[in-house]
Amino acid sequence: MSYYRKFILAVLLFINTSYIAQADEGKAGLPQLDFNTYPSLVFWSVVSLIIGYILMKYLVTPNIKSILNNRQTNIQNDLVKAKTSSQETEKIKENIINSQTELKSRSQLIVNEALSETKLNIENKEKEINQKLNEKVIKAEKQIMETQKLVIKEVISNAEELTAKVIQNLTDLKYDKVEGKKAINTASKNMLVEK
């Protein structure tokens, strides 16, 4: 295309230079006022307008149309892409929201399971501790009872000896060990029952 343009411009330039050269040989004065030049001016004006029209119709206008069509198709394609990407982002957003709610429910379930498991563990530990404490309390009570019995036996034996010594030292009575033992045992049993 550019070759044809160059060729047409070269022909026009050649014709104009030859015309200017012929005009210089003729008269001196303004060529616009010379009526002899009017037919050639009209001819070349018509030729220039026809060439300009042909160039505009077949070269410039189709290029502009194709550019506008390409632009319109690009705009339409971009709008379609934007719409599909918007729909995809909405789907992704919904997936994210769904996964978040699912994760929340799973984490809540895990937390609830962990809490119930720790409650069971705590209850089991409390039961074990209570059982051990009860066993220790029972064992301690047995030891206390045994110690109490031993202490009572010692107190009774000491009381027998003291009673025997007190009776011998304070009175002239003869102390009967069997009768003294019976009296001290009954007195001690009465005191233990009262407690």
LUMKOL-498376 format. One record per atom (N, C-alpha, C): z, x, y; residue number from 1; atom name. Coordinates in Angstrom, 3 decimals. Atoms other than C-alpha are relative to their C-alpha. Example, Ala and Ser with C-alpha at 12.3 -4.5 7.8 and 13.67 -1.06 7.14 Angstrom:
2
((0.000 0.890 -1.190) 1 N) ((7.800 12.300 -4.500) 1 CA) ((0.000 0.900 1.200) 1 C) ((-0.060 -0.820 -1.190) 2 N) ((7.140 13.670 -1.060) 2 CA) ((0.730 -0.770 1.090) 2 C) 
//
This chain:
195
((0.000 0.809 -1.189) 1 N) ((0.000 0.000 0.000) 1 CA) ((0.000 0.857 1.260) 1 C) ((-0.054 -0.832 -1.193) 2 N) ((0.826 2.733 2.439) 2 CA) ((-1.342 0.708 0.236) 2 C) ((1.321 -0.624 -0.137) 3 N) ((-2.598 4.293 1.736) 3 CA) ((-0.931 -0.906 0.800) 3 C) ((0.849 0.941 -0.731) 4 N) ((-4.340 1.159 2.973) 4 CA) ((0.406 -0.093 1.464) 4 C) ((-0.474 0.038 -1.388) 5 N) ((-2.223 1.048 6.080) 5 CA) ((-0.504 1.209 0.774) 5 C) ((0.441 -1.236 -0.672) 6 N) ((-3.023 4.644 6.896) 6 CA) ((-1.506 -0.033 0.261) 6 C) ((1.462 0.067 -0.161) 7 N) ((-6.706 4.029 6.338) 7 CA) ((-0.380 -0.941 1.140) 7 C) ((0.315 0.976 -1.049) 8 N) ((-6.780 0.939 8.597) 8 CA) ((0.372 0.560 1.353) 8 C) ((-0.412 -0.588 -1.277) 9 N) ((-4.833 2.740 11.318) 9 CA) ((-0.956 1.118 0.423) 9 C) ((0.943 -1.084 -0.333) 10 N) ((-7.212 5.732 11.128) 10 CA) ((-1.319 -0.577 0.503) 10 C) ((1.262 0.633 -0.448) 11 N) ((-10.308 3.449 11.446) 11 CA) ((0.170 -0.567 1.388) 11 C) ((-0.225 0.568 -1.332) 12 N) ((-8.794 1.645 14.413) 12 CA) ((0.104 1.087 1.050) 12 C) ((-0.133 -1.113 -0.945) 13 N) ((-7.920 4.897 16.081) 13 CA) ((-1.373 0.619 0.293) 13 C) ((1.339 -0.577 -0.181) 14 N) ((-11.429 6.267 15.527) 14 CA) ((-0.871 -0.904 0.879) 14 C) ((0.823 0.938 -0.774) 15 N) ((-13.059 3.120 16.926) 15 CA) ((0.459 -0.013 1.449) 15 C) ((-0.505 0.024 -1.373) 16 N) ((-10.798 3.088 19.958) 16 CA) ((-0.349 1.278 0.746) 16 C) ((0.338 -1.254 -0.702) 17 N) ((-11.422 6.759 20.737) 17 CA) ((-1.472 0.054 0.344) 17 C) ((1.433 -0.005 -0.328) 18 N) ((-15.176 6.304 20.517) 18 CA) ((-0.282 -0.980 1.137) 18 C) ((0.199 0.979 -1.055) 19 N) ((-14.955 3.230 22.737) 19 CA) ((0.461 0.569 1.330) 19 C) ((-0.503 -0.592 -1.242) 20 N) ((-12.838 5.094 25.298) 20 CA) ((-0.973 1.057 0.499) 20 C) ((0.965 -1.036 -0.408) 21 N) ((-15.339 7.933 25.286) 21 CA) ((-1.225 -0.645 0.625) 21 C) ((1.157 0.684 -0.563) 22 N) ((-18.229 5.507 25.973) 22 CA) ((0.324 -0.586 1.356) 22 C) ((-0.374 0.604 -1.265) 23 N) ((-16.298 3.832 28.752) 23 CA) ((0.091 1.049 1.082) 23 C) ((-0.110 -1.063 -1.004) 24 N) ((-15.699 7.149 30.493) 24 CA) ((-1.385 0.428 0.494) 24 C) ((1.331 -0.406 -0.387) 25 N) ((-19.442 7.896 30.573) 25 CA) ((-0.605 -0.989 0.986) 25 C) ((0.587 1.055 -0.829) 26 N) ((-20.188 4.604 32.298) 26 CA) ((0.513 0.048 1.422) 26 C) ((-0.427 0.173 -1.370) 27 N) ((-18.630 3.470 35.487) 27 CA) ((1.429 0.474 0.171) 27 C) ((-1.364 -0.307 -0.333) 28 N) ((-15.552 4.545 37.174) 28 CA) ((0.608 -1.261 0.577) 28 C) ((-0.660 1.208 -0.458) 29 N) ((-13.151 1.689 37.688) 29 CA) ((0.838 -0.577 -1.122) 29 C) ((-0.850 0.624 0.994) 30 N) ((-10.949 -0.669 35.827) 30 CA) ((-0.853 -0.710 -1.040) 30 C) ((0.828 0.647 1.023) 31 N) ((-12.402 -1.685 32.427) 31 CA) ((0.383 -1.468 -0.211) 31 C) ((-0.404 1.376 0.176) 32 N) ((-10.409 -4.913 32.448) 32 CA) ((-0.803 -0.942 0.916) 32 C) ((0.743 0.822 -0.956) 33 N) ((-12.417 -6.160 35.388) 33 CA) ((-1.514 0.040 -0.241) 33 C) ((1.430 -0.112 0.308) 34 N) ((-15.726 -5.137 33.916) 34 CA) ((-0.336 -1.052 -1.055) 34 C) ((0.349 1.090 0.903) 35 N) ((-17.302 -8.212 32.294) 35 CA) ((-0.816 0.461 -1.190) 35 C) ((0.779 -0.519 1.125) 36 N) ((-19.460 -6.092 30.024) 36 CA) ((0.904 0.361 -1.192) 36 C) ((-0.927 -0.388 1.083) 37 N) ((-16.370 -5.054 28.031) 37 CA) ((0.689 -1.192 -0.631) 37 C) ((-0.700 1.171 0.538) 38 N) ((-15.133 -8.585 27.414) 38 CA) ((-0.392 -0.343 -1.438) 38 C) ((0.318 0.345 1.390) 39 N) ((-17.108 -9.253 24.199) 39 CA) ((0.649 0.962 -0.996) 39 C) ((-0.624 -0.943 0.941) 40 N) ((-15.834 -6.063 22.554) 40 CA) ((1.512 -0.166 -0.023) 40 C) ((-1.442 0.245 -0.048) 41 N) ((-12.269 -6.784 23.726) 41 CA) ((0.350 -1.243 -0.821) 41 C) ((-0.261 1.220 0.752) 42 N) ((-12.443 -10.281 22.272) 42 CA) ((-0.183 0.275 -1.483) 42 C) ((0.258 -0.318 1.397) 43 N) ((-13.956 -8.946 19.050) 43 CA) ((1.169 0.772 -0.592) 43 C) ((-1.073 -0.823 0.537) 44 N) ((-11.291 -6.316 18.602) 44 CA) ((1.355 -0.724 0.011) 44 C) ((-1.238 0.802 0.007) 45 N) ((-8.524 -8.707 19.531) 45 CA) ((0.034 -0.912 -1.218) 45 C) ((0.084 0.875 1.150) 46 N) ((-9.732 -11.138 16.843) 46 CA) ((0.196 0.806 -1.286) 46 C) ((-0.141 -0.855 1.185) 47 N) ((-10.078 -8.300 14.316) 47 CA) ((1.453 0.442 -0.162) 47 C) ((-1.401 -0.449 0.058) 48 N) ((-6.570 -7.024 15.163) 48 CA) ((0.924 -1.140 -0.456) 48 C) ((-0.825 1.131 0.388) 49 N) ((-5.071 -10.496 14.867) 49 CA) ((-0.203 -0.355 -1.468) 49 C) ((0.276 0.309 1.408) 50 N) ((-6.810 -11.104 11.506) 50 CA) ((0.669 1.040 -0.903) 50 C) ((-0.626 -1.066 0.799) 51 N) ((-5.639 -7.721 10.170) 51 CA) ((1.521 -0.154 0.024) 51 C) ((-1.447 0.213 -0.101) 52 N) ((-2.114 -8.384 11.470) 52 CA) ((0.452 -1.182 -0.841) 52 C) ((-0.327 1.177 0.798) 53 N) ((-2.142 -11.846 9.874) 53 CA) ((-0.032 0.333 -1.490) 53 C) ((0.125 -0.368 1.420) 54 N) ((-3.365 -10.430 6.544) 54 CA) ((1.163 0.896 -0.424) 54 C) ((-1.123 -0.890 0.313) 55 N) ((-0.725 -7.661 6.642) 55 CA) ((1.310 -0.785 -0.095) 55 C) ((-1.233 0.792 0.031) 56 N) ((2.026 -10.141 7.460) 56 CA) ((0.044 -0.914 -1.217) 56 C) ((0.021 0.969 1.088) 57 N) ((0.880 -12.650 4.836) 57 CA) ((0.151 0.666 -1.360) 57 C) ((0.028 -0.590 1.341) 58 N) ((0.320 -10.281 1.924) 58 CA) ((0.963 1.171 -0.205) 58 C) ((-0.899 -1.145 0.161) 59 N) ((2.649 -7.354 2.630) 59 CA) ((1.440 -0.296 0.450) 59 C) ((-1.343 0.132 -0.572) 60 N) ((5.579 -8.243 4.853) 60 CA) ((0.715 -1.248 -0.521) 60 C) ((-0.651 1.254 0.387) 61 N) ((6.280 -11.893 4.028) 61 CA) ((0.397 -0.024 -1.481) 61 C) ((-0.457 -0.014 1.396) 62 N) ((6.280 -11.455 0.205) 62 CA) ((1.204 0.914 -0.215) 62 C) ((-1.174 -0.882 0.111) 63 N) ((8.681 -8.533 0.571) 63 CA) ((1.256 -0.695 0.513) 63 C) ((-1.158 0.716 -0.553) 64 N) ((10.971 -10.635 2.748) 64 CA) ((0.425 -1.097 -0.958) 64 C) ((-0.326 1.065 0.959) 65 N) ((10.727 -13.537 0.275) 65 CA) ((0.709 0.563 -1.231) 65 C) ((-0.630 -0.584 1.195) 66 N) ((11.524 -11.281 -2.685) 66 CA) ((1.406 0.503 0.315) 66 C) ((-1.336 -0.465 -0.400) 67 N) ((14.438 -9.747 -0.779) 67 CA) ((0.954 -1.177 0.118) 67 C) ((-0.851 1.183 -0.130) 68 N) ((15.785 -13.206 0.102) 68 CA) ((0.313 -0.622 -1.354) 68 C) ((-0.229 0.550 1.348) 69 N) ((15.296 -14.417 -3.479) 69 CA) ((0.996 0.868 -0.783) 69 C) ((-0.944 -0.919 0.674) 70 N) ((17.054 -11.314 -4.854) 70 CA) ((1.416 -0.169 0.545) 70 C) ((-1.314 0.188 -0.625) 71 N) ((19.837 -11.828 -2.369) 71 CA) ((0.634 -1.295 -0.480) 71 C) ((-0.530 1.285 0.457) 72 N) ((20.210 -15.475 -3.357) 72 CA) ((0.437 0.057 -1.458) 72 C) ((-0.381 -0.117 1.416) 73 N) ((20.218 -14.673 -7.086) 73 CA) ((1.244 0.875 -0.150) 73 C) ((-1.206 -0.844 0.047) 74 N) ((22.768 -11.881 -6.498) 74 CA) ((1.233 -0.785 0.435) 74 C) ((-1.131 0.820 -0.458) 75 N) ((24.967 -14.302 -4.562) 75 CA) ((0.403 -0.984 -1.089) 75 C) ((-0.305 0.949 1.074) 76 N) ((24.687 -16.888 -7.344) 76 CA) ((0.680 0.699 -1.183) 76 C) ((-0.612 -0.757 1.101) 77 N) ((25.415 -14.259 -9.998) 77 CA) ((1.428 0.412 0.339) 77 C) ((-1.345 -0.391 -0.412) 78 N) ((28.402 -13.018 -8.016) 78 CA) ((0.950 -1.193 -0.018) 78 C) ((-0.847 1.197 0.036) 79 N) ((29.700 -16.586 -7.650) 79 CA) ((0.355 -0.375 -1.439) 79 C) ((-0.270 0.305 1.406) 80 N) ((29.339 -17.164 -11.399) 80 CA) ((1.002 0.990 -0.571) 80 C) ((-0.935 -1.022 0.481) 81 N) ((31.081 -13.846 -12.139) 81 CA) ((1.404 -0.244 0.553) 81 C) ((-1.301 0.257 -0.618) 82 N) ((33.841 -14.710 -9.685) 82 CA) ((0.680 -1.196 -0.668) 82 C) ((-0.576 1.176 0.639) 83 N) ((34.308 -18.121 -11.292) 83 CA) ((0.498 0.329 -1.402) 83 C) ((-0.429 -0.363 1.353) 84 N) ((34.435 -16.676 -14.825) 84 CA) ((1.218 0.922 0.039) 84 C) ((-1.167 -0.887 -0.088) 85 N) ((36.818 -13.928 -13.751) 85 CA) ((1.237 -0.766 0.438) 85 C) ((-1.126 0.842 -0.405) 86 N) ((38.992 -16.542 -12.041) 86 CA) ((0.532 -0.778 -1.193) 86 C) ((-0.430 0.719 1.191) 87 N) ((39.046 -18.580 -15.251) 87 CA) ((0.707 0.939 -0.981) 87 C) ((-0.629 -0.977 0.893) 88 N) ((39.859 -15.455 -17.264) 88 CA) ((1.392 0.378 0.495) 88 C) ((-1.319 -0.336 -0.534) 89 N) ((42.706 -14.568 -14.915) 89 CA) ((0.974 -1.155 -0.204) 89 C) ((-0.869 1.148 0.261) 90 N) ((44.062 -18.109 -15.268) 90 CA) ((0.448 -0.011 -1.463) 90 C) ((-0.358 -0.054 1.420) 91 N) ((43.920 -17.772 -19.060) 91 CA) ((1.017 1.105 -0.257) 91 C) ((-0.930 -1.128 0.166) 92 N) ((45.628 -14.380 -18.879) 92 CA) ((1.364 -0.364 0.562) 92 C) ((-1.265 0.420 -0.615) 93 N) ((48.256 -15.836 -16.545) 93 CA) ((0.739 -0.966 -0.914) 93 C) ((-0.628 0.947 0.923) 94 N) ((48.889 -18.725 -18.957) 94 CA) ((0.536 0.721 -1.237) 94 C) ((-0.465 -0.772 1.160) 95 N) ((49.108 -16.260 -21.869) 95 CA) ((1.281 0.772 0.324) 95 C) ((-1.182 -0.768 -0.412) 96 N) ((51.596 -14.145 -19.940) 96 CA) ((1.202 -0.930 0.116) 96 C) ((-1.110 0.951 -0.153) 97 N) ((53.698 -17.199 -19.062) 97 CA) ((0.482 -0.457 -1.375) 97 C) ((-0.380 0.425 1.358) 98 N) ((53.599 -18.379 -22.693) 98 CA) ((0.753 1.099 -0.737) 98 C) ((-0.684 -1.103 0.688) 99 N) ((54.541 -14.949 -23.986) 99 CA) ((1.384 0.242 0.605) 99 C) ((-1.318 -0.157 -0.620) 100 N) ((57.373 -14.733 -21.446) 100 CA) ((0.977 -1.052 -0.506) 100 C) ((-0.905 1.041 0.499) 101 N) ((58.789 -18.084 -22.527) 101 CA) ((0.342 0.247 -1.463) 101 C) ((-0.263 -0.303 1.412) 102 N) ((58.410 -17.074 -26.173) 102 CA) ((1.004 1.139 -0.126) 102 C) ((-0.938 -1.127 0.028) 103 N) ((60.173 -13.768 -25.498) 103 CA) ((1.399 -0.440 0.433) 103 C) ((-1.313 0.488 -0.440) 104 N) ((62.934 -15.577 -23.620) 104 CA) ((0.687 -0.761 -1.119) 104 C) ((-0.616 0.777 1.081) 105 N) ((63.472 -17.997 -26.493) 105 CA) ((0.422 0.907 -1.150) 105 C) ((-0.369 -0.936 1.072) 106 N) ((63.415 -15.153 -29.037) 106 CA) ((1.239 0.798 0.370) 106 C) ((-1.165 -0.797 -0.420) 107 N) ((65.850 -13.083 -26.993) 107 CA) ((1.256 -0.861 0.017) 107 C) ((-1.163 0.895 0.022) 108 N) ((68.125 -16.108 -26.571) 108 CA) ((0.475 -0.232 -1.432) 108 C) ((-0.337 0.177 1.409) 109 N) ((67.977 -16.672 -30.325) 109 CA) ((0.720 1.232 -0.545) 109 C) ((-0.629 -1.251 0.452) 110 N) ((68.814 -13.014 -30.968) 110 CA) ((1.413 0.120 0.565) 110 C) ((-1.322 -0.081 -0.627) 111 N) ((71.699 -13.165 -28.484) 111 CA) ((0.960 -0.973 -0.680) 111 C) ((-0.857 0.988 0.669) 112 N) ((73.037 -16.354 -30.096) 112 CA) ((0.392 0.468 -1.399) 112 C) ((-0.312 -0.516 1.329) 113 N) ((72.781 -14.805 -33.556) 113 CA) ((1.018 1.132 0.077) 113 C) ((-0.934 -1.116 -0.155) 114 N) ((74.532 -11.676 -32.351) 114 CA) ((1.398 -0.510 0.356) 114 C) ((-1.308 0.552 -0.362) 115 N) ((77.292 -13.753 -30.744) 115 CA) ((0.684 -0.648 -1.205) 115 C) ((-0.621 0.642 1.163) 116 N) ((77.833 -15.838 -33.876) 116 CA) ((0.422 1.043 -1.030) 116 C) ((-0.345 -1.056 0.955) 117 N) ((77.788 -12.697 -36.016) 117 CA) ((1.258 0.737 0.443) 117 C) ((-1.205 -0.683 -0.485) 118 N) ((80.342 -10.981 -33.794) 118 CA) ((1.214 -0.912 -0.102) 118 C) ((-1.126 0.922 0.166) 119 N) ((82.478 -14.141 -33.829) 119 CA) ((0.503 0.018 -1.441) 119 C) ((-0.402 -0.047 1.414) 120 N) ((82.419 -14.129 -37.614) 120 CA) ((0.716 1.306 -0.322) 120 C) ((-0.649 -1.297 0.244) 121 N) ((83.236 -10.420 -37.665) 121 CA) ((1.405 0.028 0.578) 121 C) ((-1.318 0.008 -0.635) 122 N) ((86.094 -10.939 -35.241) 122 CA) ((0.962 -0.871 -0.796) 122 C) ((-0.869 0.880 0.792) 123 N) ((87.442 -13.877 -37.245) 123 CA) ((0.405 0.658 -1.307) 123 C) ((-0.324 -0.695 1.250) 124 N) ((87.199 -11.858 -40.463) 124 CA) ((1.011 1.115 0.244) 124 C) ((-0.943 -1.082 -0.319) 125 N) ((88.947 -8.918 -38.836) 125 CA) ((1.381 -0.577 0.309) 125 C) ((-1.282 0.614 -0.307) 126 N) ((91.627 -11.239 -37.456) 126 CA) ((0.702 -0.447 -1.279) 126 C) ((-0.599 0.423 1.267) 127 N) ((92.150 -12.707 -40.921) 127 CA) ((0.552 1.191 -0.760) 127 C) ((-0.472 -1.201 0.701) 128 N) ((92.381 -9.233 -42.426) 128 CA) ((1.267 0.542 0.654) 128 C) ((-1.160 -0.528 -0.720) 129 N) ((94.786 -8.110 -39.713) 129 CA) ((1.213 -0.895 -0.233) 129 C) ((-1.119 0.931 0.243) 130 N) ((96.903 -11.278 -40.097) 130 CA) ((0.542 0.144 -1.412) 130 C) ((-0.442 -0.161 1.394) 131 N) ((96.951 -10.822 -43.853) 131 CA) ((0.803 1.286 -0.153) 131 C) ((-0.736 -1.266 0.095) 132 N) ((97.986 -7.184 -43.502) 132 CA) ((1.358 -0.113 0.690) 132 C) ((-1.272 0.160 -0.715) 133 N) ((100.609 -8.132 -40.913) 133 CA) ((0.972 -0.836 -0.819) 133 C) ((-0.876 0.833 0.834) 134 N) ((101.951 -10.885 -43.174) 134 CA) ((0.553 0.799 -1.172) 134 C) ((-0.470 -0.837 1.106) 135 N) ((102.103 -8.445 -46.066) 135 CA) ((1.065 0.976 0.479) 135 C) ((-0.981 -0.946 -0.527) 136 N) ((103.920 -5.919 -43.882) 136 CA) ((1.299 -0.709 0.376) 136 C) ((-1.206 0.751 -0.368) 137 N) ((106.269 -8.607 -42.561) 137 CA) ((0.796 -0.342 -1.253) 137 C) ((-0.685 0.339 1.260) 138 N) ((107.039 -9.761 -46.121) 138 CA) ((0.677 1.237 -0.573) 138 C) ((-0.562 -1.252 0.522) 139 N) ((107.530 -6.152 -47.172) 139 CA) ((1.219 0.420 0.815) 139 C) ((-1.121 -0.374 -0.871) 140 N) ((109.749 -5.506 -44.140) 140 CA) ((1.197 -0.912 -0.244) 140 C) ((-1.099 0.928 0.278) 141 N) ((111.771 -8.666 -44.853) 141 CA) ((0.702 0.356 -1.315) 141 C) ((-0.596 -0.408 1.284) 142 N) ((112.273 -7.532 -48.465) 142 CA) ((0.874 1.224 0.194) 142 C) ((-0.786 -1.210 -0.240) 143 N) ((113.371 -4.130 -47.250) 143 CA) ((1.274 -0.335 0.772) 143 C) ((-1.179 0.387 -0.775) 144 N) ((115.697 -5.782 -44.725) 144 CA) ((1.021 -0.669 -0.911) 144 C) ((-0.911 0.684 0.923) 145 N) ((117.127 -8.025 -47.430) 145 CA) ((0.679 1.003 -0.936) 145 C) ((-0.593 -1.008 0.887) 146 N) ((117.614 -5.081 -49.771) 146 CA) ((1.015 0.842 0.750) 146 C) ((-0.924 -0.799 -0.808) 147 N) ((119.158 -3.039 -46.967) 147 CA) ((1.245 -0.814 0.321) 147 C) ((-1.142 0.864 -0.310) 148 N) ((121.346 -5.998 -46.048) 148 CA) ((0.935 -0.117 -1.200) 148 C) ((-0.821 0.088 1.211) 149 N) ((122.507 -6.371 -49.643) 149 CA) ((0.787 1.289 -0.209) 149 C) ((-0.701 -1.286 0.147) 150 N) ((123.282 -2.652 -49.793) 150 CA) ((1.124 0.134 1.014) 150 C) ((-1.020 -0.101 -1.046) 151 N) ((125.133 -2.819 -46.502) 151 CA) ((1.174 -0.922 -0.338) 151 C) ((-1.069 0.945 0.344) 152 N) ((127.040 -5.903 -47.637) 152 CA) ((0.852 0.570 -1.142) 152 C) ((-0.753 -0.596 1.100) 153 N) ((127.974 -4.139 -50.891) 153 CA) ((0.904 1.110 0.519) 153 C) ((-0.816 -1.090 -0.548) 154 N) ((129.143 -1.124 -48.914) 154 CA) ((1.160 -0.557 0.812) 154 C) ((-1.062 0.588 -0.828) 155 N) ((131.045 -3.305 -46.470) 155 CA) ((1.089 -0.596 -0.909) 155 C) ((-0.982 0.610 0.920) 156 N) ((132.653 -5.187 -49.374) 156 CA) ((0.842 1.087 -0.663) 156 C) ((-0.778 -1.063 0.649) 157 N) ((133.607 -1.976 -51.146) 157 CA) ((0.938 0.674 0.994) 157 C) ((-0.867 -0.571 -1.040) 158 N) ((134.917 -0.525 -47.891) 158 CA) ((1.140 -0.960 0.341) 158 C) ((-1.038 1.002 -0.305) 159 N) ((136.746 -3.795 -47.225) 159 CA) ((1.057 -0.007 -1.089) 159 C) ((-0.975 -0.041 1.088) 160 N) ((138.367 -3.585 -50.661) 160 CA) ((0.938 1.178 0.164) 160 C) ((-0.830 -1.195 -0.151) 161 N) ((139.522 -0.078 -50.038) 161 CA) ((0.939 -0.140 1.198) 161 C) ((-0.839 0.157 -1.202) 162 N) ((140.725 -0.897 -46.529) 162 CA) ((1.115 -1.028 -0.241) 162 C) ((-1.007 1.027 0.271) 163 N) ((142.485 -4.008 -47.712) 163 CA) ((1.103 0.598 -0.867) 163 C) ((-0.995 -0.609 0.885) 164 N) ((144.193 -2.047 -50.466) 164 CA) ((0.886 0.946 0.798) 164 C) ((-0.803 -0.950 -0.787) 165 N) ((145.300 0.649 -48.019) 165 CA) ((0.889 -0.722 1.003) 165 C) ((-0.794 0.736 -0.997) 166 N) ((146.432 -1.869 -45.386) 166 CA) ((1.191 -0.662 -0.691) 166 C) ((-1.084 0.684 0.704) 167 N) ((148.451 -3.831 -47.928) 167 CA) ((1.033 1.023 -0.440) 167 C) ((-0.960 -1.008 0.456) 168 N) ((150.061 -0.640 -49.301) 168 CA) ((0.757 0.586 1.171) 168 C) ((-0.657 -0.630 -1.142) 169 N) ((150.793 0.795 -45.892) 169 CA) ((0.877 -0.996 0.782) 169 C) ((-0.729 0.934 -0.846) 170 N) ((151.992 -2.358 -44.141) 170 CA) ((1.047 -0.819 -0.795) 170 C) ((-0.942 0.816 0.784) 171 N) ((153.719 -4.215 -46.951) 171 CA) ((0.431 0.761 -1.234) 171 C) ((-0.484 -0.607 1.224) 172 N) ((155.645 -3.363 -50.022) 172 CA) ((-0.560 -0.711 -1.223) 172 C) ((0.576 0.750 1.115) 173 N) ((153.531 -5.657 -52.163) 173 CA) ((-0.897 0.902 -0.824) 173 C) ((0.890 -0.742 0.882) 174 N) ((151.635 -4.420 -55.123) 174 CA) ((-1.367 -0.661 0.108) 174 C) ((1.360 0.509 -0.202) 175 N) ((147.894 -4.800 -54.673) 175 CA) ((-0.679 -0.096 -1.337) 175 C) ((0.758 0.223 1.228) 176 N) ((145.914 -6.325 -57.505) 176 CA) ((-1.470 0.110 0.374) 176 C) ((1.389 -0.273 -0.356) 177 N) ((142.390 -4.992 -57.400) 177 CA) ((-0.923 -1.148 -0.387) 177 C) ((0.873 1.085 0.470) 178 N) ((140.805 -7.853 -59.370) 178 CA) ((0.116 -1.197 0.931) 178 C) ((-0.208 1.147 -0.882) 179 N) ((142.367 -10.565 -57.203) 179 CA) ((-0.527 0.307 1.394) 179 C) ((0.482 -0.409 -1.323) 180 N) ((141.526 -8.648 -54.021) 180 CA) ((-1.512 -0.058 0.069) 180 C) ((1.465 0.039 0.051) 181 N) ((137.925 -8.303 -55.097) 181 CA) ((-0.501 -1.424 0.073) 181 C) ((0.428 1.403 -0.006) 182 N) ((137.611 -12.031 -55.738) 182 CA) ((0.147 -0.597 1.393) 182 C) ((-0.251 0.558 -1.327) 183 N) ((139.127 -12.901 -52.362) 183 CA) ((-1.017 0.536 1.020) 183 C) ((0.963 -0.615 -0.939) 184 N) ((136.859 -10.484 -50.456) 184 CA) ((-1.404 -0.532 -0.265) 184 C) ((1.340 0.522 0.329) 185 N) ((133.747 -11.694 -52.338) 185 CA) ((-0.173 -1.437 0.495) 185 C) ((0.121 1.393 -0.470) 186 N) ((134.447 -15.366 -51.579) 186 CA) ((-0.036 -0.055 1.521) 186 C) ((0.009 -0.016 -1.470) 187 N) ((135.203 -14.552 -47.927) 187 CA) ((-1.351 0.479 0.526) 187 C) ((1.293 -0.525 -0.459) 188 N) ((132.010 -12.531 -47.586) 188 CA) ((-1.120 -1.009 -0.264) 188 C) ((1.020 1.007 0.300) 189 N) ((129.934 -15.283 -49.269) 189 CA) ((0.074 -1.129 1.025) 189 C) ((-0.150 1.039 -1.011) 190 N) ((131.367 -17.864 -46.861) 190 CA) ((-0.570 0.437 1.349) 190 C) ((0.520 -0.513 -1.282) 191 N) ((130.489 -15.648 -43.895) 191 CA) ((-1.529 0.088 -0.032) 191 C) ((1.455 -0.102 0.109) 192 N) ((126.910 -15.044 -45.163) 192 CA) ((-0.662 -1.355 0.018) 192 C) ((0.568 1.360 0.014) 193 N) ((126.351 -18.757 -45.766) 193 CA) ((0.007 -0.570 1.399) 193 C) ((-0.069 0.518 -1.369) 194 N) ((127.437 -19.569 -42.209) 194 CA) ((-1.112 0.571 0.870) 194 C) ((1.030 -0.633 -0.810) 195 N) ((124.904 -17.142 -40.777) 195 CA) ((-1.319 -0.573 -0.399) 195 C) 
//
